[in-house]
Amino acid sequence: MAPTWRVNGLAFVIGLVVLGLGAGVLLYRWRASQVATMIERDLSTLPQDPEARLQRWLDDYGRVILRQALVQLRYEAEKPWILSHTRAAVRNSSAQEVWGIDLGELPEGLARREGLAIVLELPAAHVLMTGAIGGDKALNVPHFEPAAPPFDADARVRSIVEWSLAKVGRSLGRDVPGASLRVETLSGVRDG
């Protein structure tokens, strides 16, 4: 009787795992070198002038990054608002004024470059609706009674957006030395 040759199942599985991991490592190293070459080529084409470099950032990436950051701040998908506050005698009553900005009304050119600053210009805060708002986020919206002093809704919207874009502003300053990100609102009606 001729001896039969058998493959050890455990050794076969271990071999397949090692082969798969090895192929993954080789593929990763090959692709990583291609990406590194592309990045070096892109960096070599960047303008040396800081203002031109900042304009290129705004044109290539900035507007998309800024718009997406604003979308993430919206109150709800159905209510694409950044809320500043509410005002009524009773929170969430039918007579409650809801103040903020409507992201659905944002113009295409909401960001521009001024020297070494990217300026994000938002519309003035105004009454978006009268009535109750729901959801978990309603408790995070400041509420004032009618007799309370006027509230600067624009400042509240700016602070929310500045907080959201803080990391973008810091990384922008590292990429283009001296660059900054500024949030402005058009002057609007003051609450109260």
C-alpha positions in Angstrom: 0.0 0.0 0.0 1.4 3.4 -1.0 1.5 6.1 1.7 -1.1 8.8 1.3 -0.1 12.4 1.6 -2.4 14.5 3.8 -2.5 18.2 4.4 -2.7 19.3 8.0 -5.9 21.4 8.2 -4.6 23.7 10.9 -1.3 24.4 9.0 -3.3 25.0 5.8 -5.5 27.6 7.5 -2.5 29.3 9.1 -0.8 29.4 5.7 -3.8 31.0 4.1 -4.0 33.6 6.9 -0.3 34.4 6.6 -0.6 34.6 2.8 -3.6 36.9 3.1 -2.0 39.2 5.6 1.3 39.3 3.6 -0.6 40.2 0.4 -2.5 42.9 2.3 0.8 44.4 3.6 2.4 44.3 0.1 -0.7 45.9 -1.4 -0.8 48.6 1.3 2.9 49.4 0.8 2.5 49.6 -2.9 -0.6 51.8 -2.7 0.9 54.0 0.1 3.9 54.8 -2.1 1.5 55.8 -4.9 -0.4 58.1 -2.6 2.8 59.6 -1.1 3.9 60.4 -4.7 0.6 62.0 -5.5 0.7 64.1 -2.3 4.3 65.2 -3.1 3.3 66.1 -6.6 0.3 68.1 -5.4 2.4 69.9 -2.7 4.9 70.9 -5.4 2.2 72.6 -7.4 0.9 74.7 -4.4 1.6 78.5 -4.7 4.3 79.8 -2.4 2.4 83.1 -1.8 0.3 82.6 1.4 -2.7 84.5 0.0 -2.7 82.5 -3.2 -2.3 79.3 -1.2 -5.2 80.2 1.0 -7.4 81.0 -2.1 -6.5 77.6 -3.5 -7.5 75.9 -0.3 -10.8 77.8 -0.4 -11.5 76.9 -4.0 -10.5 73.3 -3.8 -11.7 72.2 -0.4 -12.8 75.1 1.9 -16.2 75.8 0.6 -17.2 72.1 0.8 -15.7 71.7 4.3 -17.4 74.8 5.6 -20.8 73.9 4.1 -20.6 70.4 5.5 -19.8 71.6 8.9 -22.8 73.8 8.8 -25.0 70.9 7.7 -23.9 69.0 10.7 -25.1 71.8 13.0 -28.7 71.7 11.7 -31.5 71.2 14.2 -33.2 68.5 12.2 -33.1 67.3 8.6 -36.6 68.8 8.1 -35.6 72.0 9.9 -32.1 72.8 8.6 -31.7 75.6 11.2 -29.1 76.7 13.6 -31.2 77.9 16.6 -30.0 80.7 18.8 -32.9 80.9 21.3 -36.6 80.9 21.9 -38.8 83.5 23.5 -42.3 83.1 25.0 -44.0 83.1 28.4 -43.9 79.3 28.5 -41.2 77.1 26.9 -42.5 75.2 23.9 -45.8 76.9 23.8 -47.7 77.6 20.6 -46.8 81.3 20.9 -43.1 80.7 21.2 -40.8 82.5 18.8 -37.9 80.4 17.5 -34.9 82.4 16.5 -31.9 81.4 14.4 -30.7 81.0 10.8 -32.1 78.8 8.0 -29.2 76.9 6.4 -31.5 76.3 3.4 -31.3 80.0 2.6 -27.5 80.1 2.5 -26.0 81.6 -0.7 -23.4 79.7 -2.7 -20.6 82.2 -2.0 -20.9 82.2 1.7 -17.1 82.1 2.2 -14.5 84.5 0.8 -10.9 85.3 1.4 -9.8 88.7 2.8 -6.1 88.8 3.0 -5.0 85.8 5.1 -8.5 85.3 6.5 -11.3 83.1 5.3 -14.5 84.9 6.2 -17.7 82.8 6.5 -20.6 85.2 6.2 -23.9 84.0 7.6 -27.3 85.6 7.3 -28.7 87.6 10.2 -30.7 85.6 12.8 -34.4 86.1 12.7 -37.6 84.5 13.8 -37.8 81.2 11.9 -41.2 80.1 13.2 -43.7 80.5 16.0 -44.6 77.4 17.8 -43.2 74.5 19.8 -40.0 72.7 18.8 -39.5 69.0 19.7 -36.7 66.6 20.0 -33.9 66.1 22.5 -32.0 69.2 21.3 -34.9 71.5 22.4 -33.5 71.6 25.9 -30.1 72.9 24.6 -31.7 76.0 23.1 -31.7 79.0 25.5 -35.2 80.2 26.3 -36.2 83.7 27.5 -39.5 85.1 28.7 -40.9 88.2 27.0 -39.8 90.5 29.8 -36.1 89.3 29.6 -33.6 91.8 28.2 -32.8 91.6 24.4 -30.6 88.7 23.4 -28.0 88.9 20.7 -29.1 86.0 18.4 -26.3 86.7 15.9 -23.6 86.4 18.5 -25.1 83.1 19.6 -25.2 81.7 16.1 -21.6 82.9 15.5 -20.4 81.2 18.7 -22.0 77.9 17.7 -20.4 78.0 14.2 -17.0 79.1 15.6 -17.1 76.3 18.1 -17.9 73.8 15.3 -15.1 75.1 13.0 -12.4 75.5 15.7 -10.4 72.5 14.4 -10.7 73.7 10.8 -9.3 77.1 11.8 -6.4 75.6 13.7 -5.4 73.3 10.9 -5.8 76.1 8.4 -3.3 78.2 10.4 -0.8 75.3 10.4 -1.2 74.7 6.6 -0.9 78.4 5.7 1.0 80.3 8.4 -0.9 83.4 9.5 -4.2 82.2 8.1 -7.4 82.5 10.1 -11.0 81.7 9.9 -13.6 84.3 10.9 -17.4 84.0 11.2 -19.5 87.0 10.5 -23.3 87.6 10.4 -25.0 90.3 8.4 -26.5 92.9 10.7 -30.1 91.9 11.5 -33.0 92.6 13.7 -32.1 92.5 17.3 -34.4 90.4 19.5 -36.4 92.3 22.1 
